[in-house]
């Protein structure tokens, strides 16, 4: 076999392996989604609670405005 045939076979094998891994990952995702959350709590919040767990919502103009500051609208 020449070099081109070997490289073409390697590229084909890598492509097939990638597609197979994609199907396996999708199947694992669907199984995990079907199982549902376990109901663990994190910092007093359940996983089903609304809102972010690690971040707080940013509201422009609500914080950090000192007296006399002008808003540029």
Secondary structure in CASP SS format (residue, H / E / C, confidence):
PFRMAT SS
TARGET T0000
AUTHOR 0000-0000-0000
METHOD secondary structure of the structure
MODEL  1
X C 1.00
X C 1.00
X H 1.00
X H 1.00
X H 1.00
X H 1.00
X H 1.00
X H 1.00
X H 1.00
X H 1.00
X H 1.00
X H 1.00
X H 1.00
X H 1.00
X H 1.00
X H 1.00
X H 1.00
X H 1.00
X H 1.00
X H 1.00
X H 1.00
X H 1.00
X H 1.00
X H 1.00
X H 1.00
X H 1.00
X H 1.00
X H 1.00
X H 1.00
X H 1.00
X H 1.00
X H 1.00
X H 1.00
X H 1.00
X H 1.00
X C 1.00
X C 1.00
X C 1.00
X C 1.00
X C 1.00
X E 1.00
X E 1.00
X C 1.00
X C 1.00
X E 1.00
X E 1.00
X C 1.00
X C 1.00
X C 1.00
X C 1.00
X C 1.00
X C 1.00
X C 1.00
X C 1.00
X C 1.00
X C 1.00
X C 1.00
X C 1.00
X C 1.00
X C 1.00
X C 1.00
X C 1.00
X C 1.00
X C 1.00
X C 1.00
X C 1.00
X C 1.00
X C 1.00
X C 1.00
X C 1.00
X C 1.00
X C 1.00
X C 1.00
END
